[in-house]
Amino acid sequence: MSENLLIDLCEPYLLDLIGLLCECMRRVGESVSEIAKDSGYDLTDEVIVQIDSLDYLQKAEVLATAANHVKAIAQRDREI
């Protein structure tokens, strides 16, 4: 799954995606589903499975892309 598709799946929950990715990178080696459950992130099982299939670098790339999307949304909202 491409990082953009993962971002699209999480569009309404980008901050949850960012939080989960940060937590996964901090807690390397732990189950993504356990981290998501422990942290209370509101993401679908499909997203969690996709995140679990990513290596550390891929998680960092998705994290950067998600952060850029949030930044773009914030800039757009500021202009309105």
Summary of the structure (lengths in Angstrom):
residues: 80
radius of gyration: 12.4
end to end distance: 33.1
largest distance: 42.4
contacts: 211
relative contact order: 0.20
helix: 79%
strand: 0%
